[in-house]
């Protein structure tokens, strides 16, 4: 059987490649009594959701109707809770019927949106590096992809002014995302304001992927809903995966311009129904009763960041200080470049010889080449154990 050209163009994603490497290591470690895997490659936290969220989901599963299909009308209680959260969190009033849409995680939204608003061959813009679903959704929509490169000397912020008028004239969609994954930089509201105003001028839809809005360690996270004109051509994606540690429940939502949301809803209507009412009850509980929960886990991530950064700097590994929780963005060490290693080579050797799994930065785009992402998703003791494994390996090879 031949795959579609879209699938071939999509390629095997970085997380799938990582998963294969980790499974190979697990098998070898069991066979050879090697060190157990310390997986710092995926942003899947060890932290638990708020207890009241688990209670709401558990009670929901025991209620009648929780196992039935849930159509759009059935999501109204959730959409009302999301609308009220937005008003409290950002001071913005949104219409729960026209401007709120439940999603199976923000990744689902960013991946499906291009199918809703782009014709084959039309152009979408992404940041490079960026989260894989941003490129993936454009590939699945058979779109042309324009990239706005991010560079360390610019603190991983895009140069919006570098986009020429001819480039703007080609664009129909921009996918943005700050706080930024993978570089762990919060960014600024001014960037988003500038992008939204340029997009309005050229009639381009702006999609802002914002699952880390409540996980800024330094500064204040930007928000598209604070930009003038979002109700014309904007859509913002939020998630429960990070701030409420609910990644496996696959819960997210979009707030946006009514026509953009209606288009995305049209794609969803042929792809999926909605999550169980029980899971929606958990999301409602998070928004209504645990809206301050992110503040508690933020301090946990701050300690993890500070301890790991200090340990790696003492080792001789220089890096930008993350201003966003969950990740550290690490440059490929000079000695590894001298050996001719790529970031993929480095990650593979580190995993095979120490059992510590990181994500190669090139999996997030060409702009991530020669960088690696470390996820702060284990307790401090485990993170320090990972560093303790890296130290002798580093000295052996450097």
C-alpha positions in Angstrom: 0.0 0.0 0.0 1.2 3.5 -0.8 0.8 6.3 1.7 -0.7 9.6 0.7 1.7 12.3 -0.3 0.5 14.3 2.7 1.6 11.5 5.1 4.9 11.1 3.4 5.4 14.9 3.6 4.4 14.8 7.3 7.2 12.3 8.1 7.7 10.5 11.4 7.2 13.1 14.2 9.9 13.7 16.8 7.8 12.2 19.6 7.2 9.0 17.6 11.0 8.8 17.0 11.7 9.4 20.7 9.2 6.8 21.7 10.9 4.2 19.5 14.3 5.0 21.0 12.9 4.9 24.5 11.2 1.5 24.0 14.5 0.1 22.5 16.3 1.4 25.6 13.8 -0.1 28.0 14.2 -3.5 26.3 18.0 -3.3 26.4 18.0 -2.1 30.0 15.9 -5.0 31.2 18.1 -7.5 29.3 21.4 -5.9 30.4 20.5 -4.6 33.9 21.2 -1.1 32.8 19.9 2.0 34.5 16.2 2.6 34.4 14.9 5.2 31.9 14.6 8.8 33.2 12.3 10.3 30.6 12.7 14.1 30.3 11.7 14.2 26.7 7.9 14.7 26.9 6.0 17.5 28.5 3.8 15.0 30.4 4.1 16.0 34.1 4.3 13.8 37.1 2.1 16.3 39.0 -1.5 15.3 39.7 -4.6 17.3 38.8 -6.5 19.1 41.6 -8.3 16.5 43.8 -11.7 18.3 43.2 -11.2 17.8 39.4 -10.7 14.0 39.9 -13.7 14.0 42.2 -15.9 15.8 39.6 -14.8 13.4 36.8 -15.4 10.3 39.0 -18.8 11.5 40.0 -19.6 12.3 36.4 -18.8 8.8 35.2 -21.3 7.5 37.7 -24.0 9.8 36.3 -26.4 8.8 33.6 -25.5 10.1 30.2 -21.7 10.2 30.7 -21.2 7.3 28.2 -23.4 8.8 25.5 -22.3 10.8 22.5 -22.1 14.5 23.3 -23.1 16.9 20.6 -22.4 20.6 20.5 -25.5 21.5 22.5 -24.4 19.3 25.3 -21.2 21.3 25.7 -23.0 24.5 26.7 -22.3 24.2 30.5 -18.6 23.8 29.7 -18.7 26.7 27.3 -20.4 28.9 29.9 -17.7 28.0 32.4 -14.9 28.8 29.9 -16.6 32.1 29.1 -16.8 33.0 32.8 -13.1 32.0 33.3 -12.0 34.2 30.4 -13.9 37.2 31.9 -12.2 36.6 35.3 -8.8 35.9 33.9 -8.5 38.5 31.2 -11.4 40.9 31.7 -12.9 40.0 28.4 -16.5 39.1 27.8 -17.1 36.3 25.3 -20.2 34.7 23.9 -20.4 31.1 25.0 -22.5 30.2 21.9 -20.6 31.9 19.2 -17.0 32.4 20.5 -16.2 29.3 22.6 -15.5 25.8 21.3 -14.6 22.7 23.3 -11.5 20.8 21.9 -9.8 17.5 22.4 -6.7 19.4 23.6 -5.3 22.5 22.0 -3.2 20.3 19.7 -6.3 19.1 18.1 -7.4 22.6 17.4 -4.2 23.8 15.9 -3.9 20.7 13.7 -7.5 21.0 12.4 -7.8 24.7 11.9 -5.8 24.8 8.6 -8.3 22.3 7.2 -11.1 24.7 8.0 -9.8 27.9 6.5 -7.1 27.0 3.8 -7.5 25.7 0.3 -4.9 23.4 -1.1 -1.8 25.5 -2.0 -2.6 28.5 0.1 0.0 29.7 2.6 0.2 29.5 6.3 3.0 31.0 8.5 4.6 29.3 11.5 7.4 30.1 13.8 10.5 28.0 13.5 11.1 26.3 15.9 7.5 25.6 16.9 5.3 22.8 18.2 5.0 20.0 15.6 1.2 20.3 15.2 1.6 23.8 13.8 3.5 22.5 10.8 1.5 19.2 10.8 -1.8 20.9 10.4 -0.6 22.8 7.4 0.8 19.7 5.8 -2.5 17.8 6.3 -4.3 20.8 4.6 -1.9 20.6 1.7 -0.8 24.2 2.4 2.3 26.0 1.5 4.4 26.7 4.6 6.2 30.0 5.3 8.5 30.1 8.3 9.4 33.0 10.6 12.8 32.0 12.0 13.5 32.5 15.7 17.1 33.1 16.8 18.9 32.9 20.1 20.5 36.4 19.6 17.0 37.8 19.4 15.9 36.0 22.6 13.8 33.6 20.4 11.4 36.4 19.4 10.3 36.8 15.8 11.2 39.8 13.6 7.7 40.6 12.3 9.0 43.5 10.3 11.1 41.1 8.2 7.9 40.0 6.5 7.6 41.8 3.2 4.3 43.1 1.7 4.5 40.3 -0.9 4.8 37.7 1.8 1.8 39.2 3.7 -0.2 39.2 0.5 0.3 35.4 0.2 -0.6 34.6 3.8 -4.0 33.4 4.9 -3.1 32.0 8.3 -0.5 32.7 11.0 0.1 30.2 13.9 1.8 31.9 16.8 2.5 30.7 20.3 3.9 32.4 23.4 4.9 31.4 26.0 6.9 29.4 23.5 7.4 25.7 23.2 10.2 24.5 22.8 12.4 27.6 23.7 10.7 28.2 27.1 10.6 31.9 26.6 7.4 33.8 27.7 7.6 36.5 25.0 5.7 39.8 25.3 2.2 41.2 24.6 3.8 43.7 22.2 4.7 40.9 19.8 1.2 39.6 19.7 -0.3 43.1 19.3 2.0 43.8 16.4 1.2 40.6 14.7 -2.5 41.0 15.1 -2.5 44.6 13.8 -0.5 43.5 10.7 -2.8 40.6 10.2 -5.9 42.8 10.3 -4.3 45.1 7.7 -3.7 42.2 5.4 -6.8 40.2 6.3 -4.9 37.1 7.7 -6.3 34.9 10.4 -4.1 34.7 13.6 -4.2 31.6 15.7 -2.5 31.8 19.0 -1.6 28.5 20.7 -1.6 29.4 24.5 -1.5 26.3 26.7 1.2 27.8 28.9 -0.6 31.1 29.6 -0.6 30.4 33.4 2.9 29.0 33.6 5.1 32.2 33.1 7.9 32.1 35.7 9.1 35.6 34.7 6.9 38.4 33.3 3.3 38.1 32.2 2.2 35.7 29.4 0.8 37.4 26.3 -2.8 36.7 25.3 -4.5 37.3 21.9 -7.8 38.2 23.6 -6.1 41.4 24.8 -5.4 42.4 21.2 -7.6 44.8 19.3 -9.3 43.0 16.4 -9.3 39.4 17.7 -13.0 39.2 17.2 -12.5 39.8 13.4 -9.6 37.4 12.6 -8.3 35.9 15.8 -8.5 32.5 17.6 -6.8 31.5 20.8 -6.3 27.9 22.0 -6.2 27.0 25.8 -5.5 23.7 27.4 -5.9 21.9 30.7 -2.9 19.7 30.1 -0.2 21.9 31.6 -1.6 24.3 34.2 -4.0 21.7 35.7 -1.9 18.6 34.9 -4.7 17.0 32.9 -2.7 16.0 29.7 -4.1 12.5 29.5 -7.7 13.7 29.7 -7.3 15.6 26.4 -9.2 18.8 27.3 -8.9 22.2 25.7 -10.9 24.9 24.2 -10.7 27.8 21.7 -11.9 31.4 22.1 -12.2 33.3 18.8 -13.9 35.2 16.1 -17.3 33.7 15.4 -16.6 32.9 11.7 -13.3 31.2 12.5 -14.8 29.1 15.3 -17.7 28.2 13.0 -15.3 26.9 10.4 -13.3 24.9 12.9 -16.6 23.5 14.3 -17.4 22.3 10.8 -14.2 20.2 10.6 -14.8 18.8 14.1 -18.3 17.8 13.1 -16.9 15.2 10.7 -13.9 14.2 12.8 -15.1 13.7 16.3 -17.9 14.2 18.8 -17.0 15.7 22.1 -15.5 14.4 25.3 -17.7 12.6 27.8 -19.8 14.8 30.1 -17.8 13.4 33.0 -14.5 14.8 31.5 -16.3 18.1 30.8 -17.3 18.2 34.5 -13.6 18.0 35.4 -12.9 20.9 33.1 -15.7 22.9 34.6 -14.4 22.2 38.1 -10.9 23.3 37.2 -12.1 26.6 35.7 -14.6 27.4 38.5 -13.1 25.9 41.7 -9.4 25.5 40.9 -8.5 28.6 38.9 -5.6 29.4 41.3 -4.2 25.9 41.0 -1.5 26.9 38.4 0.0 29.2 41.0 0.8 26.2 43.3 2.5 24.2 40.6 4.3 27.2 39.3 6.5 27.3 42.4 7.2 23.6 42.0 8.5 24.2 38.5 10.5 27.2 39.6 12.4 25.1 42.1 13.0 22.4 39.5 14.2 24.9 37.0 16.5 26.7 39.4 18.1 23.4 40.7 18.6 21.9 37.3 19.9 25.1 35.7 22.4 25.6 38.5 23.6 22.0 38.3 24.1 22.1 34.5 25.9 25.5 34.6 28.2 24.0 37.2 28.9 21.2 34.8 29.8 23.8 32.1 26.6 23.7 30.1 25.6 27.3 29.3 22.0 28.0 28.5 19.4 30.8 28.4 17.4 30.9 31.6 13.8 29.7 30.9 11.1 32.2 31.7 8.4 29.6 31.2 7.7 26.6 33.4 8.2 22.9 32.3 11.2 23.1 29.9 14.9 24.0 29.6 16.2 24.8 26.1 19.8 23.6 25.9 22.3 24.4 23.2 24.4 21.5 21.8 27.7 21.7 23.7 30.7 22.9 21.7 32.5 19.6 22.3 29.7 17.7 20.7 29.8 19.9 17.7 33.6 19.3 17.4 32.8 15.6 17.4 30.5 16.2 14.5 27.4 15.3 16.5 24.0 16.6 15.7 21.3 17.2 18.3 19.8 13.8 17.3 23.2 12.2 17.7 23.7 13.8 21.2 20.2 12.7 22.4 20.7 9.2 21.1 24.1 8.8 22.7 22.9 10.3 26.0 19.9 7.9 26.1 21.8 4.8 25.1 24.7 5.4 27.6 22.9 7.0 30.6 19.2 6.3 30.2 18.3 10.0 30.3 15.9 11.0 27.4 15.9 14.5 26.0 14.2 15.8 22.9 16.4 16.8 19.9 15.6 20.4 19.0 15.6 19.8 15.3 12.3 17.9 15.8 10.7 21.3 16.2 12.0 22.7 13.0 15.2 23.9 11.3 15.5 26.7 13.9 15.9 24.1 16.6 18.9 22.5 15.1 21.8 22.0 17.6 19.5 22.5 20.5 17.8 20.1 23.0 14.7 20.3 25.1 14.7 19.0 28.7 11.2 18.7 30.3 11.0 19.3 34.1 8.4 16.6 34.5 9.9 14.6 37.3 10.5 15.3 41.1 13.6 17.2 42.0 15.3 14.0 43.2 14.8 12.4 39.8 16.0 15.5 38.0 19.2 15.6 40.2 19.7 11.8 39.5 19.5 12.6 35.8 22.2 15.3 36.2 24.3 12.9 38.2 24.2 10.4 35.3 25.1 13.1 32.8 28.1 14.4 34.7 30.5 11.4 34.2 29.2 10.9 30.7 29.9 14.6 29.9 33.4 14.4 31.2 34.1 11.2 29.4 33.2 12.7 26.0 34.1 16.4 26.3 
